[in-house]
């Protein structure tokens, strides 16, 4: 299986990345470094910015490109395409164990400058395998201002064989000084048919369920897979899509908001429960606390535990926001379908399985009310991004949904 197979519905992006990987191989053969700047005239460059809608697969595309850069398939000498998926180079990159490919993921709300300085230092070294040193930075939009400035230093003065692969939701989420030095690659929302086909072929999902999950996910591949294979995820989606029918009075608005926030909190606690405890135990073991020191903590352990707890708290906050973000996306999709019905659209609905509820809400008011409700959902998302208390933000949204 080729490394490009996971890029569902991204034919143009695959073509561009494949061409760049071929050019990169020629650069290595000539003993040169990567051309710098998006306007270098070469298919290959030293920095890439992958953007696209949620779930389009920015990190997947970046990882596939990194694998193609490390591909060692013997077919390459016969004109084969880099990224075979079977050679040692491709396999180790996809498994996350390649010595020259560093993937950076941050579970917290932001990426600190300390981490970025370490990456820039790493980027200055020559690849051990003689090909490319690739640094994949997921969630580049979470860089603090100081971290972004540190990254700018690395992108401005790149090592000859270092390639930066940055992922962000949109080009506006990255500093202009950084994005101006990157080759932009915009991924599109995958067609529902392509997503459903992937679920059937790779996960053995029933075609009918695969179609439902593909439409409901609105192009988010990870979300589609979770909807297709996890009954609990489908149940929670159904709970969210009941909210438009439950906001007939103030009591219903407040109840729905509380349930939504409680669900997000439970998800965060469930995810953090075993992981936080294991991280704490591992840290104590690293300091030798498990061996017993007469009740005294080893020197430096208290500060390390405090720092770990800070990261865990940040990760829990991000998990709650992401869970609420998924719910808000589903609500937005619901009202988009309502608007489509009100305007007489004959296109496919994302929430076809909820058609009776959609028709009921559509018949209860004009399209202008639906637009105002969509704006309320977007305003709630903005409030959460600005650290407004989740319950207050969601309550304001549900009351606005009632007002229409």
Secondary structure, 3 states (H helix, E strand, C coil): CCHHHHCCCCHHHHHHHHHHHHHHHHHHHCCCCCCCCCCCCCCCCCEEEEECCCCCCHHHHHHHHHHHHCCCCHHHHHCCCCCCCCCHHHHHHHHCCCCCEEEECCCCCCECHHHHHHHHHHHCCCCCCCCCEEEEECCHHHECHHHHHHHHHHHHCCCCCEEEEEECCCHHHCCHHHHCCCEEEECCCCCHHHHHHHHHHHHCCCHHHHHHHHHHHCCCHHHHHHHHHCHHHHHHHHHHHCHHHHCCCHHHHHHHHHHHHHHHHHHHHHHHHHHHHHHHHHHHHHCCHHHCCCCCCCCCHHHHHHHHHHHHHHHHHHHHHHHHHHHHHHHHHHHHHHHHHHCCCCCCCCCHHHHHHHHHHHHCCCHHHHHHHHHHHHHHHHHHHCCCCHHHHHHHHHHHHHHC
